[in-house]
Amino acid sequence: MFVLNGDKRILLRTLVVTRWLQEAGTKNGICQENKKEDRTSSIPPTSLIPDCSLLFPGVGSGSIIIHDVEPIRYIWLAARSDTMGKGTVVMAYSGGLDTSICIPLLKERYDYDRVVTVAVNVGQGDEEIAVATKKGEKFADAHYTIDSRDRFVTEYLFPAIRANGSYEGYPMGTALARPLIAEEVVRVALREKARTVAHGCTGKGNDQLRFDFIFRIAGLEVVAPIRELNLTREWEIEYAKEHKIPVPVIKEKPWSIDENLWSRSIEGGRLEDPAYHPPDEIFGWTVPVEKAPDKPEQITLEFLKGIPIKMNGEAMSGRDLITKLNIVAGKHGIGRSDMIEDRILGLKARENYEHPAATVILAAHADLEQLTLTRQELAFKRIVDDKWSELAYMGLVHEPLFHDLNAFITESQQKVNGKVDLQLYKGCCRVLGRSSPEGIYSDDLVSFDSTTFDQCHATGVSAYYGIQARLVEERKKK
C-alpha cells in the first residue's frame, strides 16, 4: 500500500480501516464487479463507500490511496476539503522562536496535515523578512510573504500621528501592526479555504488578544500552541534544537525583538527584571547619548492635514520619510523608552522600546496643533486622543467607538498644516519654531508694542473673572 499526495499519518489511518473495507466490500459487493483484465483502469466512485472519506481528513481533493489488498485493489478517495476538517491551518509567521516551533507543533500535537505560514512585511528589515521567507518555505507546507509597508503607513501610522498615538507615554508600534498582520493572515486563510488560523503568542502578553480579535471577527477558529501548551522559553529553545530549527535566540541572550517601521521593542530574559540595567547590545536603532554627535542637527518637518509630507523641504512618501528620520534621529540617541507598562490583562511588564522617528514626528505634530487648533478643540482632542490610543493599544480597531473617534480626528486635522523646525541633540528633540497659514495667532494683537487691542477692554473681563470662587471665599469669612 502507498499514498500519493498524502501525509504519512494517512498510511496509519488507511491500515486501521483496511479490514473494515475488506469486510464491507465482501458483504456489500463493493468492487466485486471490477474483474476486467485491465483492473487499473476501473476505479469505483466514492459513492460506493460514502463513509470512507470521513476517515481520511486532510487529504486534498484528488489525493489517491491505493490498496494492494483483495478484494479491493484500487480505490479513488476524494477526501473532504480542508475547510471541513483538520487539513490546513494558516499561521502568522515571523521566523522567530515562537512561531518557528509552532510549525511542527501544529502537526505533532494538533494533527494538522498542512501548515501554511504568512510573513507580513511592516518594516522589519530586509534581512529579517528574508530569514522568515526562507524558513517558512523550508519548514511549512506553503508560505506567503506579503509586503504591507505602504498600507501600514497609510492605514495605521498616519491615523496614529493625527491622534498623537501613545500609550502610557511611549509611541505605540507593535500594537498598531498586529491588526494589519492578522488581516493579511485572514486573507490567506480564505484563499487556502482554511477555517483555522494560528499565532505564536503567549498567554501573558497583549498580542494574543489583538490577533484573536481580528481572527474571530472573520469567523475563523483560533489555535495558539504557545499559550495552550503553556510553554516556556527554555523548553522552546530545546524543542527547536531537537527539530533542527535555527533560531536567533540562546539561553544567555533570550531577547524577544519585534520591529516595524514605527518602533522596535525588546523584551525577555533578564530584561524582565525591572532593576536590571539593559545592555547596549539590545538596541539597534539608537546610539547611547554619550556616543551621540557633539554638534546639534536641525531639521524641518512639513505637515498637510496632520500628515508629514516633507523633510527639510524634500517631498517624500510616508514610508521613506519615516525610514530616513529613524536613521537621522537615531544617531542622536533620540527615542529610547525603558518603562513599566500595564498590559491589557492587568500584568505589569518591563518594556524597552526604540522609536526615533515617531518621537520627533509626534513632538512636531502636537506642537503644530497648538498653533492651529482652538483651546476647546485642543482640550477635547486630548480626551479623544487618549481614548483612541487605549483602543489602538488593545487592538480594538473595529470597535464602533474607534471609528467614531477617527471621524472626529480626521475632521480636526484639516487645519493642521505648516512647518516645524526642530533640534536633535544628545537624546533630546526640541522644537525651535513653527509656522502655519492656518495658525490662530496674531502677532499684532499679542504684541506689547501694539495698540490695536485696547488694553482697557480687559478691565470689564477682569471685574467678573473668577466671580464664583470669589463669592465662595466671601461666604467662608462670614
C-alpha positions in Angstrom: 0.0 0.0 0.0 1.2 3.5 -0.7 -0.1 7.0 -0.8 0.1 9.7 -3.5 -0.1 13.3 -2.4 -0.8 12.4 1.2 0.7 12.5 4.6 2.5 9.6 6.4 -0.2 9.7 9.0 -2.8 8.8 6.3 -1.0 5.5 5.9 -1.7 4.6 9.5 -5.4 5.6 9.1 -5.5 3.5 6.0 -4.2 0.4 7.7 -6.8 0.9 10.5 -9.7 0.7 8.1 -8.3 -1.8 5.7 -10.0 -4.8 7.4 -13.3 -2.8 7.6 -13.1 -2.1 3.9 -12.4 -5.8 3.2 -15.4 -6.9 5.2 -17.7 -4.2 3.8 -16.5 -5.0 0.2 -17.3 -8.6 0.6 -20.7 -8.1 2.2 -21.9 -5.2 0.1 -20.4 -6.2 -3.2 -18.1 -3.2 -3.4 -15.7 -3.6 -6.3 -16.9 -7.1 -6.9 -17.7 -6.1 -10.5 -14.1 -5.0 -11.0 -13.0 -8.2 -12.8 -11.9 -6.7 -16.0 -8.5 -7.8 -17.3 -7.2 -4.2 -17.1 -8.1 -3.6 -13.5 -6.1 -0.4 -13.2 -8.5 1.4 -15.4 -11.6 0.7 -13.4 -11.9 2.8 -10.2 -15.3 2.7 -8.4 -16.9 6.1 -7.4 -16.7 7.3 -3.8 -20.5 7.0 -3.6 -19.9 3.2 -3.2 -18.1 3.9 0.1 -19.7 7.1 1.4 -18.3 6.8 4.9 -14.8 6.1 3.9 -13.7 9.6 3.0 -14.6 10.7 6.6 -11.7 8.6 7.8 -9.2 10.5 5.8 -9.3 14.2 6.8 -6.6 16.4 5.5 -6.1 14.7 2.1 -6.5 17.3 -0.6 -9.1 16.9 -3.4 -7.8 14.4 -5.9 -5.4 12.6 -3.5 -5.1 8.8 -4.2 -4.8 6.0 -1.8 -4.0 2.7 -3.4 -4.6 -0.6 -1.5 -2.9 -3.8 -2.6 -5.3 -5.8 -0.5 -8.0 -8.0 -2.0 -10.9 -7.8 -2.7 -10.3 -4.0 -3.1 -7.3 -3.3 -5.1 -7.8 0.2 -6.5 -9.9 2.9 -4.8 -10.0 6.5 -5.6 -10.9 8.5 -2.5 -11.9 12.2 -2.9 -11.5 13.3 0.7 -13.5 16.2 2.0 -12.0 19.6 1.6 -9.6 21.1 4.2 -12.2 23.6 5.4 -14.3 20.7 6.8 -11.6 19.0 8.8 -8.1 19.5 10.3 -6.5 19.7 7.0 -5.0 23.2 6.8 -4.1 25.8 9.4 -2.7 29.3 8.4 -0.3 30.9 10.8 1.1 34.4 11.3 4.8 33.8 11.0 7.8 36.0 12.0 10.6 33.5 11.6 11.4 33.8 15.3 11.5 31.1 18.0 7.8 31.0 19.0 6.3 30.8 15.5 9.0 28.5 14.2 8.4 25.8 16.7 4.7 26.1 16.1 5.1 24.6 12.7 5.9 21.1 13.9 3.8 21.5 17.0 0.7 22.1 14.9 1.3 18.7 13.2 2.5 16.7 16.2 0.2 18.0 18.8 -2.8 19.3 16.9 -2.9 16.8 14.0 -3.0 19.3 11.1 -1.9 18.0 7.8 -0.8 21.3 6.2 0.7 24.3 7.9 0.7 27.5 5.8 2.8 30.4 7.1 2.3 34.1 6.4 5.1 36.6 6.9 3.9 40.2 6.7 6.4 42.9 6.0 5.6 46.0 8.1 9.2 47.3 8.1 11.1 44.6 10.0 14.1 45.0 7.7 15.1 43.1 4.6 17.2 40.6 6.5 14.5 39.6 8.9 11.9 39.2 6.1 14.4 37.2 4.1 15.0 34.8 7.0 11.3 34.4 7.7 10.7 33.7 4.0 13.5 31.2 3.8 12.4 29.3 7.0 8.7 29.4 6.0 9.4 27.9 2.6 11.6 25.3 4.2 9.6 24.1 7.2 6.0 24.9 6.2 3.9 23.2 3.5 3.3 26.6 1.9 4.4 30.1 2.6 3.4 33.6 1.8 5.4 36.8 2.2 3.3 39.9 1.9 4.7 43.5 1.6 2.3 45.7 3.6 4.6 48.6 4.4 2.8 51.2 2.5 -0.5 50.0 3.8 0.8 50.1 7.3 1.9 53.7 6.9 -1.3 54.9 5.2 -3.9 53.0 7.2 -2.3 52.8 10.7 0.7 55.2 11.2 -0.9 58.3 9.6 -4.0 57.9 11.9 -1.7 57.4 14.8 0.2 60.6 14.1 -3.1 62.5 13.8 -4.2 61.1 17.1 -0.8 61.7 18.8 -1.0 58.0 19.4 0.9 57.0 22.6 0.2 54.6 25.5 1.5 55.5 28.9 4.0 57.9 27.4 5.5 56.0 24.5 4.6 55.8 20.8 2.8 52.6 20.1 4.3 50.4 17.3 3.7 46.7 17.9 0.1 47.4 18.8 -0.6 49.2 15.5 1.0 46.5 13.4 -0.8 43.4 14.8 -4.3 44.1 13.4 -2.8 44.6 9.9 -0.8 41.3 10.1 -3.9 39.5 11.3 -6.0 40.9 8.5 -3.4 39.6 5.9 -3.4 36.2 7.6 -7.2 36.1 7.2 -7.0 36.9 3.5 -4.6 33.9 3.0 -6.8 31.7 5.1 -9.8 32.5 2.8 -7.6 31.8 -0.2 -6.5 28.5 1.2 -10.0 27.7 2.2 -8.9 27.1 5.8 -11.2 27.5 8.7 -8.4 27.7 11.3 -5.7 30.2 11.9 -2.8 30.2 14.4 -0.3 32.5 16.1 2.7 32.1 18.3 1.7 34.4 21.1 2.0 33.6 24.8 -0.9 33.7 27.2 0.6 36.6 29.2 1.0 39.3 26.6 -1.2 41.7 24.5 -0.7 40.3 21.1 -2.8 37.2 21.7 -5.8 39.4 22.1 -5.1 41.6 19.2 -4.8 38.6 16.8 -7.7 36.8 18.3 -10.0 39.8 17.9 -9.3 40.1 14.2 -9.4 36.3 13.6 -12.7 35.8 15.4 -14.4 38.8 13.7 -13.6 37.0 10.4 -15.4 33.9 11.8 -12.3 31.7 12.0 -11.2 29.2 14.6 -8.0 30.1 16.6 -5.1 27.9 17.7 -2.3 29.2 19.9 0.2 26.5 20.7 2.5 28.5 23.0 -0.5 29.7 25.1 -2.5 26.4 25.0 0.5 24.2 25.8 1.8 26.6 28.5 5.4 26.5 27.0 8.5 28.2 28.5 11.2 29.9 26.5 13.8 27.4 27.7 11.6 24.4 26.5 11.1 26.1 23.2 14.8 26.5 22.6 15.4 22.8 23.3 12.5 21.8 21.1 13.9 23.9 18.3 17.2 22.2 18.6 15.6 18.7 18.5 13.8 19.6 15.3 16.9 21.3 13.8 15.1 24.7 13.6 17.6 27.5 13.6 16.6 30.4 15.9 18.5 33.6 16.7 17.9 33.0 20.4 20.2 31.4 23.0 19.7 30.9 26.7 22.2 33.6 27.5 20.6 36.2 25.3 16.9 35.3 25.0 15.7 38.7 23.8 12.4 38.8 22.0 12.5 41.6 19.4 9.7 43.0 17.4 10.3 45.6 14.8 8.4 47.6 12.3 8.7 51.0 10.6 7.5 52.9 13.6 9.2 51.2 16.6 11.3 48.4 17.9 10.5 46.5 21.1 12.9 44.4 23.1 11.9 42.1 26.0 12.6 38.8 27.6 15.4 37.2 29.6 16.9 39.4 32.3 15.1 42.4 30.9 12.0 41.1 32.7 13.7 42.2 36.0 12.7 45.9 36.5 16.0 46.5 38.3 18.2 45.1 35.6 20.2 47.6 33.5 19.7 46.9 29.8 23.0 46.3 27.9 23.7 48.4 24.8 23.6 45.3 22.7 19.8 45.2 22.8 19.5 48.5 20.9 19.6 48.6 17.2 18.2 51.9 16.1 19.6 54.4 18.6 23.1 55.1 20.0 23.9 55.8 23.7 23.6 59.5 24.4 27.3 59.7 25.3 28.2 58.4 21.8 25.8 60.8 20.0 27.3 63.7 18.0 28.5 66.7 20.0 27.0 69.0 17.3 23.2 69.6 17.2 21.3 68.9 14.0 18.4 71.0 12.8 15.6 69.6 10.7 12.3 70.9 9.4 9.1 68.8 9.0 6.2 70.0 6.9 2.6 68.7 7.6 -0.5 68.7 5.4 -3.8 67.9 7.2 -1.8 66.4 10.1 0.4 64.2 7.9 4.1 64.7 7.5 4.8 65.2 3.8 8.3 66.8 3.6 11.6 66.7 5.5 14.0 69.6 5.0 11.9 70.8 2.0 12.1 67.4 0.2 8.8 65.8 -0.6 8.8 62.1 0.5 6.4 59.2 0.8 5.4 58.4 4.3 7.5 55.3 4.4 10.6 57.0 3.1 10.3 59.9 5.5 9.9 57.7 8.5 12.7 55.4 7.4 15.1 58.3 6.9 14.1 60.1 10.1 14.7 56.8 12.1 18.3 57.0 11.0 18.8 60.7 11.5 17.2 60.9 14.9 18.6 57.5 16.0 22.2 58.6 15.6 21.5 61.4 18.1 20.2 58.9 20.7 16.6 60.0 20.4 13.7 57.7 21.0 14.5 55.2 23.8 11.9 54.2 26.4 12.5 51.9 29.4 9.3 51.6 31.3 6.9 49.6 33.4 3.9 49.0 31.2 0.4 48.0 32.2 -0.7 45.2 29.9 -4.3 44.5 28.8 -4.6 41.6 31.2 -3.5 43.8 34.2 0.0 42.5 34.4 2.8 45.0 34.8 5.7 44.3 32.5 9.1 45.9 31.9 9.4 47.0 28.3 12.2 48.6 26.2 11.4 50.4 23.0 13.2 52.4 20.3 11.2 54.9 18.3 13.4 57.8 17.0 11.2 58.9 14.0 8.0 58.5 16.0 9.4 60.7 18.8 10.3 63.5 16.5 7.1 63.4 14.3 4.7 63.3 17.3 6.5 66.1 19.0 6.3 68.3 15.9 2.7 67.4 15.2 1.5 68.1 18.7 3.3 71.5 18.6 1.7 72.4 15.3 -1.8 71.5 16.7 -1.2 74.1 19.5 -0.8 76.7 16.8 -3.7 75.7 14.6 -6.5 74.4 16.9 -8.6 76.3 19.3 -8.4 75.9 23.1 -11.7 74.0 23.1 -10.6 71.8 20.2 -7.3 71.0 22.0 -8.9 70.2 25.3 -11.5 67.9 23.8 -9.0 66.3 21.4 -6.7 65.3 24.3 -9.6 63.2 25.7 -10.2 61.7 22.2 -6.5 61.0 21.7 -6.2 59.2 25.0 -9.3 57.0 24.2 -8.1 56.4 20.7 -4.7 55.3 22.0 -6.3 53.0 24.5 -8.4 51.2 21.9 -5.5 51.0 19.5 -3.3 49.5 22.2 -5.9 46.9 22.8 -6.2 46.2 19.1 -9.9 47.0 19.0 -9.7 48.7 15.6 -13.2 47.5 14.7 -14.8 48.8 17.9 -17.5 51.3 16.7 -16.2 54.0 19.1 -12.8 53.7 17.4 -14.4 54.6 14.0 -16.2 57.5 15.6 -13.1 58.9 17.2 -11.3 58.6 13.8 -14.0 60.6 12.2 -13.6 63.5 14.7 -9.8 63.4 14.5 -9.8 63.4 10.7 -12.0 66.5 10.7 -9.9 68.3 13.3 -6.8 67.8 11.1 -8.0 69.8 8.1 -6.3 72.9 9.6 -3.1 71.2 10.9 -0.9 72.5 8.0 2.5 74.0 8.3 6.2 73.6 9.2 8.0 72.8 12.4 11.7 73.4 13.0 13.4 71.0 15.4 16.8 70.5 17.0 18.2 67.0 17.6 20.9 66.7 20.2 22.1 64.2 22.7 18.8 62.3 23.1 16.7 65.4 23.1 14.2 66.6 20.5 13.4 70.3 20.9 11.0 72.5 18.9 12.7 75.7 17.7 9.9 77.3 15.8 6.7 76.7 13.9 4.6 78.4 11.2 1.2 77.8 9.5 -1.1 79.6 7.1 -3.9 78.2 9.4 -2.3 79.5 12.6 -4.7 81.0 15.2 -2.2 83.7 16.1 -1.9 87.4 15.6 1.5 89.0 16.4 -0.2 92.4 16.2 -2.8 91.6 18.8 -0.5 89.9 21.2 2.5 92.3 20.9 3.3 94.5 23.8 4.2 97.3 21.3 0.9 97.3 19.6 -2.2 99.3 20.5 -4.6 97.5 18.1 -6.0 95.7 21.0 -7.1 98.3 23.6 -5.9 97.0 27.0 -8.6 98.9 28.7 -11.2 96.5 27.3 -9.8 93.8 29.6 -10.9 95.7 32.6 -14.5 94.6 32.3 -13.4 91.0 31.9 -11.2 91.2 34.9 -14.1 92.5 37.1 -16.1 89.3 36.6 -13.2 86.9 36.3 -13.4 84.1 38.9 -16.6 85.6 40.3 -18.0 82.3 41.6 -14.8 81.3 43.5 -14.7 84.8 45.0 -18.2 84.5 46.2 -17.5 81.2 47.9 -14.5 82.7 49.7 -16.5 85.7 50.9 -19.1 83.4 52.5 -16.4 81.4 54.3 -15.4 84.6 56.0 -18.9 85.4 57.4 
